[in-house]
Amino acid sequence: MSELKQTPLYEVYKEYGGKTIDFGGWALPVQFSSIKEEHEAVRSRAGLFDVSHMGEIEVKGEGALDYLQKMMTNDVSKVKDGGAQYTAMCYENGGTVDDLLVYKIKDNDYLLVVNAANIDKDFKWLKEHQTKEVEINNISEHMAQLALQGPIAEEVLQTITNEHALSDIGFFKFQTEVSIDGKHALISRTGYTGEDGFEIYCDAGDAAAIWKAILDAGKERGVLPCGLGARDTLRFEANLALYGQELSQSITPIEAGIGFAVKVNKEIPFIGQEVLKRQKEEGAPRKIVGIEMIDRGIPRHGYKVFSGEEEIGEVTTGTQSPTLKKNIGLALLNKEFTSLDTEVLVEIRGKKLKAKVASTPFYKRPKK
């Protein structure tokens, strides 16, 4: 078996009690204290995640915008300098290559942030469609990424940040020239938890120092180091898609419910546009919906969903929600069974248990 890849923070996990697992070929912490404790910290205070396994790919050159318009489902021309955009890349059949973020540093200079398990595949896909006017570089190994998420994230981070006011960074905006405890970073107001917060991109060699500085600054306020377990329950409650579960080669962005990131009337057509345009106009044959258990049981990824004896789909993610204390899930169902409150059956350990279609997101952060 090949050795697991490690992020620049691997050696630091032990100091904080991190329990590592194999996550798509990476040795990553599933938890430091407990998933519930870390989940609650992010919802009520703040939590710090190591997400350095994510990939970073530069796209530069005179033809960068036209090239990205062809590759991405969203309209990249709408992104201004210092702005970020959520988008997807698709195959000709509408299936998803990946969902990702596009950061516009300046004209002809973009940074793509892609899912860890898809770095090589995405880079290959981008290179296959490369034009002469575009330079594409995979810089993942040189960069680290941390995410500080939660209601007090801004207050805590501001105490160790240079004179730059973090409150000036709007949602899906970023600043490149920020110093955290003397280390240079790009900070964006983005995240994957449903809470306010920041994603911090830095040189791999600076990651451990920034990690420690943030946790020291937030210690008295109850900021906790967090693992993948809480990251998953948090993003799930906020109905944020996970590649490999809600999105895949066989699940289109429309089916996954991220149609807002698919602009089918761009001047430059994108790969997979015809299929997705048809799905937008006519409705996709399947749809990801929320489900809530009526009978006792927890829906888990891969469990089959029925209407009577007819198999109508499967659970993509499910758990007992730490915030709502309910057994809930996301499921990809045939569209005729996706209306709110429709009763369905989830097969759990050989038994068909009652559930109903529920509205999403399951959790919305309170307005300030």
Protein Blocks (a to p, Z undefined) as FASTA:
>chain_A
ZZddddfklmmmmmnopacddeehiacdfbfkbmklmmmmmmmmcccddfklpccddded
jklmmmmmmmpmbdfklpcghiacddddddfkopafbdcddddfbghiacddddfklmmm
mmmmmmmmpcfkbccddfklmpccdddedjklmmmmmmmgcfbdfklpcghiacfbbcee
hiacddddddjeopacddddddfklmmmmmmmmmmmmmmnopacddfklmmmmmmmnopa
cehilgcfklcfklnopmmmpcfkbfbdcehklmmmmmmmnopabdcdddddfbgcddde
hiacdehjbcfbdcfbdcddfklopacddddddfklmcghiacdddeehiacdddddddd
fbdcddZZ
